[in-house]
């Protein structure tokens, strides 16, 4: 069955996924980016090969979301998958279901902070564009528009808006643990141990304490940034169409949205997402 590592983009998903990879895909907890490939994103083209011949039609793809997840779930006792996809139904087709889902780790981040990372990651022109990106309900990644033609540059992923993404997983998830990016920044040891406790209970296993300590150290933001420079990272920043390759671990904990984003834009974000931001203690 699948354990989802889900989030809106630029919310700390790769940080959490790196830690989990260090725990489950290494012998001693010392992380390397090559280990991360064992926790792939969903959906990606390779997962649908042998099932689909046409990768350009979302109507065909969405009818096979569950089929592919069932196939993945049968390959091992449990499988971690990363996703930014909103947990929704499109027509009659659900993104996932309880039969395929063992648990969900959902990472959430203050949208005023997210908007600064979106600017860099998707090569947007300014914070107004980043805010529009954050608000867009029909926000698909993996499409490149040229006049009236749509070219699929990467596998289509519907991320929707920040609030819709968050609410979709919060309200419809099985065995959910919610992780706030800001808590990870303030106290990574405590927060990562909460994830460990969650996984030990969910999977009925015991994780070595030394391995946990090594995993926390080797996946600090500073270490991940250093490893990106020395090892390279295949998930480097791209534009919305999936083109380009820029530094992934950019500002991290040094991202001070208060100093970077115009007040009128943060006011709009606070108004748009008021209920969710109050619920999460952001305002």
C-alpha positions as CSV (number, residue, x, y, z in Angstrom):
1,X,0.0,0.0,0.0
2,X,1.0,3.6,-0.5
3,X,2.2,6.1,2.1
4,X,1.8,9.5,0.5
5,X,4.2,12.3,1.1
6,X,2.0,15.1,-0.1
7,X,2.2,18.9,-0.2
8,X,1.7,22.0,-2.3
9,X,4.9,22.7,-4.2
10,X,7.8,24.4,-2.3
11,X,6.5,23.4,1.2
12,X,9.3,21.1,2.4
13,X,8.3,17.9,0.7
14,X,11.8,17.1,-0.5
15,X,13.2,17.8,2.9
16,X,10.8,15.3,4.5
17,X,11.3,12.8,1.7
18,X,15.1,13.0,2.1
19,X,14.8,12.2,5.8
20,X,12.5,9.3,5.2
21,X,14.8,8.0,2.4
22,X,17.7,8.2,4.9
23,X,15.8,6.1,7.3
24,X,14.4,3.5,4.9
25,X,16.9,3.4,2.0
26,X,20.3,3.5,3.7
27,X,22.1,1.3,6.1
28,X,23.2,3.9,8.6
29,X,21.0,7.0,8.0
30,X,23.6,9.0,6.0
31,X,21.6,10.5,3.1
32,X,22.7,10.8,-0.5
33,X,20.5,12.1,-3.4
34,X,20.8,8.8,-5.2
35,X,18.7,7.3,-2.3
36,X,15.9,9.7,-3.1
37,X,15.0,8.0,-6.4
38,X,13.5,5.2,-4.4
39,X,10.7,7.5,-3.3
40,X,9.4,8.7,-6.7
41,X,6.8,11.2,-7.6
42,X,3.3,10.3,-8.6
43,X,2.2,10.6,-11.3
44,X,5.1,10.1,-13.7
45,X,5.2,8.6,-17.1
46,X,7.2,5.4,-16.2
47,X,4.5,4.3,-13.8
48,X,1.9,4.2,-16.6
49,X,4.0,2.5,-19.2
50,X,2.5,-0.8,-20.2
51,X,-0.9,0.5,-19.3
52,X,-1.2,3.5,-21.5
53,X,0.0,4.3,-25.0
54,X,-1.3,7.9,-25.0
55,X,0.4,10.2,-22.4
56,X,-1.1,13.4,-23.7
57,X,-4.8,13.0,-22.8
58,X,-5.7,13.7,-19.2
59,X,-9.0,12.0,-19.6
60,X,-7.3,8.8,-20.3
61,X,-4.6,9.3,-17.6
62,X,-7.1,10.0,-14.8
63,X,-9.1,6.9,-15.5
64,X,-6.0,4.9,-14.7
65,X,-4.8,6.7,-11.5
66,X,-6.2,3.9,-9.3
67,X,-5.2,1.1,-11.6
68,X,-1.6,2.2,-11.5
69,X,-1.6,2.8,-7.7
70,X,-3.0,-0.7,-7.2
71,X,-0.2,-2.1,-9.3
72,X,2.4,-0.1,-7.3
73,X,0.9,-1.2,-4.0
74,X,1.1,-4.9,-5.0
75,X,4.9,-4.6,-5.6
76,X,5.8,-4.3,-1.9
77,X,4.3,-4.3,1.6
78,X,4.4,-0.5,1.6
79,X,5.6,2.2,-0.8
80,X,6.4,5.9,-0.2
81,X,5.3,8.2,-3.0
82,X,5.7,11.9,-3.3
83,X,2.9,14.0,-4.8
84,X,1.8,17.6,-5.3
85,X,-1.4,16.5,-6.8
86,X,-4.6,17.7,-5.2
87,X,-6.6,14.8,-3.7
88,X,-9.7,15.2,-5.7
89,X,-12.1,13.7,-8.2
90,X,-12.2,14.8,-11.8
91,X,-15.5,13.7,-13.2
92,X,-16.0,10.2,-11.8
93,X,-12.3,9.5,-11.4
94,X,-10.7,9.9,-8.0
95,X,-7.0,10.6,-7.6
96,X,-6.6,7.9,-4.9
97,X,-8.7,5.9,-2.5
98,X,-8.5,4.2,0.9
99,X,-7.9,0.7,-0.7
100,X,-4.5,1.9,-2.0
101,X,-3.6,4.3,0.8
102,X,-2.0,3.2,4.1
103,X,-1.1,6.7,5.4
104,X,-0.5,10.3,4.4
105,X,2.3,12.7,5.6
106,X,1.1,16.2,4.5
107,X,3.5,19.0,4.7
108,X,2.1,22.6,4.9
109,X,3.9,25.9,4.7
110,X,2.8,29.5,5.3
111,X,1.7,30.7,1.8
112,X,3.4,34.0,2.2
113,X,6.7,32.1,2.4
114,X,5.7,29.7,-0.3
115,X,5.2,32.6,-2.8
116,X,8.9,33.6,-2.5
117,X,10.0,30.0,-3.3
118,X,7.6,29.7,-6.2
119,X,9.2,32.8,-7.8
120,X,12.6,31.1,-8.0
121,X,11.5,27.5,-8.7
122,X,9.2,28.3,-11.6
123,X,11.2,31.2,-13.0
124,X,8.3,33.6,-12.5
125,X,8.8,37.3,-13.3
126,X,7.6,38.9,-10.1
127,X,5.6,38.3,-6.9
128,X,2.4,39.3,-8.6
129,X,2.8,36.3,-10.9
130,X,3.7,34.1,-8.0
131,X,0.6,35.2,-6.1
132,X,-1.6,34.4,-9.2
133,X,0.1,31.0,-9.4
134,X,-0.7,30.4,-5.7
135,X,-4.4,31.4,-6.2
136,X,-5.1,29.4,-9.4
137,X,-7.7,26.7,-8.9
138,X,-7.1,25.1,-12.3
139,X,-3.3,25.0,-11.9
140,X,-1.8,22.2,-13.9
141,X,1.9,21.5,-14.0
142,X,3.5,19.9,-17.0
143,X,1.8,21.8,-19.8
144,X,3.4,24.2,-22.2
145,X,0.9,26.5,-24.1
146,X,1.8,27.9,-27.5
147,X,-1.2,29.8,-29.0
148,X,-4.0,27.3,-29.0
149,X,-1.8,24.2,-28.7
150,X,-1.0,22.4,-25.5
151,X,2.2,20.4,-25.3
152,X,2.7,18.0,-22.5
153,X,6.3,18.6,-21.3
154,X,6.0,16.5,-18.1
155,X,3.4,14.3,-16.7
156,X,0.3,16.4,-15.9
157,X,-0.2,17.2,-12.2
158,X,-3.1,19.2,-10.9
159,X,-1.9,21.2,-7.9
160,X,-4.8,23.6,-7.7
161,X,-4.5,26.5,-5.2
162,X,-2.6,26.5,-1.9
163,X,-5.8,26.2,0.1
164,X,-7.6,23.6,-2.1
165,X,-4.5,21.4,-2.1
166,X,-4.3,21.6,1.7
167,X,-8.0,21.0,2.3
168,X,-8.2,18.2,-0.2
169,X,-5.7,16.1,1.8
170,X,-6.8,17.2,5.2
171,X,-10.4,16.2,4.7
172,X,-10.1,13.0,2.7
173,X,-7.0,11.3,4.0
174,X,-6.5,8.0,5.9
175,X,-4.1,7.9,8.8
176,X,-3.0,11.5,8.3
177,X,-0.1,13.3,10.0
178,X,0.2,17.0,9.4
179,X,3.7,18.5,9.4
180,X,4.3,22.3,9.4
181,X,7.4,23.5,7.6
182,X,7.9,26.2,10.1
183,X,8.1,23.6,12.9
184,X,10.7,21.7,11.0
185,X,12.8,24.8,10.7
186,X,12.5,25.6,14.4
187,X,13.0,22.1,15.8
188,X,13.9,19.5,13.2
189,X,14.8,16.9,15.8
190,X,11.5,17.0,17.5
191,X,9.4,17.2,14.3
192,X,11.3,14.4,12.5
193,X,10.9,12.2,15.6
194,X,7.2,12.8,15.4
195,X,7.3,11.4,11.9
196,X,9.3,8.5,13.1
197,X,6.8,7.7,15.8
198,X,4.0,7.9,13.3
199,X,5.7,5.5,10.9
200,X,6.7,3.1,13.7
201,X,3.0,2.9,14.7
202,X,1.7,2.7,11.2
203,X,4.1,0.0,10.1
204,X,4.5,-1.8,13.4
205,X,8.3,-1.6,13.4
206,X,11.2,-0.1,15.5
207,X,13.7,2.3,13.9
208,X,17.3,2.4,15.2
209,X,17.9,5.6,17.3
210,X,21.4,6.1,15.9
211,X,20.0,5.9,12.4
212,X,17.5,8.6,13.3
213,X,20.2,10.9,14.6
214,X,22.3,10.4,11.5
215,X,19.3,11.0,9.2
216,X,18.4,14.3,10.9
217,X,22.0,15.5,10.7
218,X,22.5,14.4,7.0
219,X,19.3,16.0,5.9
220,X,19.6,19.4,7.5
221,X,19.0,22.2,5.0
222,X,22.7,23.1,5.1
223,X,23.7,19.5,4.3
224,X,21.1,19.2,1.5
225,X,22.3,22.4,-0.1
226,X,25.9,21.3,0.2
227,X,25.1,17.9,-1.3
228,X,23.2,19.6,-4.2
229,X,26.3,21.5,-5.1
230,X,28.7,18.5,-4.8
231,X,26.4,15.7,-6.1
232,X,23.9,17.6,-8.3
233,X,20.2,17.1,-7.9
234,X,17.9,15.9,-10.7
235,X,14.9,17.8,-9.4
236,X,16.5,21.2,-9.8
237,X,14.2,24.2,-10.2
238,X,12.2,24.4,-13.5
239,X,9.6,26.7,-14.9
240,X,5.9,25.7,-15.0
241,X,6.3,23.8,-18.2
242,X,9.1,21.7,-16.7
243,X,12.0,23.3,-18.5
244,X,15.3,24.4,-17.0
245,X,17.5,23.4,-14.1
246,X,18.3,25.9,-11.3
247,X,19.3,25.6,-7.7
248,X,16.6,23.7,-5.7
249,X,17.7,24.4,-2.1
250,X,17.7,28.2,-2.4
251,X,16.8,30.2,0.7
252,X,15.2,27.7,3.0
253,X,15.2,28.9,6.6
254,X,16.6,32.2,5.4
255,X,13.5,32.9,3.4
256,X,12.1,36.0,5.1
257,X,8.9,36.8,3.2
258,X,8.4,39.9,5.4
259,X,11.4,41.6,3.8
260,X,10.9,40.2,0.3
261,X,7.2,40.5,-0.6
262,X,5.2,43.8,-0.9
263,X,2.6,44.3,1.8
264,X,-0.3,44.6,-0.6
265,X,0.5,41.1,-1.9
266,X,0.8,39.5,1.5
267,X,-2.5,41.2,2.5
268,X,-4.2,39.6,-0.5
269,X,-2.8,36.2,0.4
270,X,-4.0,36.6,4.1
271,X,-7.5,37.6,2.9
272,X,-7.7,34.8,0.3
273,X,-6.6,32.0,2.7
274,X,-7.8,33.6,5.9
275,X,-9.6,30.5,7.3
276,X,-6.8,28.1,6.6
277,X,-4.1,30.5,7.9
278,X,-6.0,31.1,11.1
279,X,-6.5,27.3,11.5
280,X,-2.8,26.7,11.1
281,X,-1.8,29.6,13.4
282,X,-0.2,31.7,10.6
283,X,-2.3,34.7,11.3
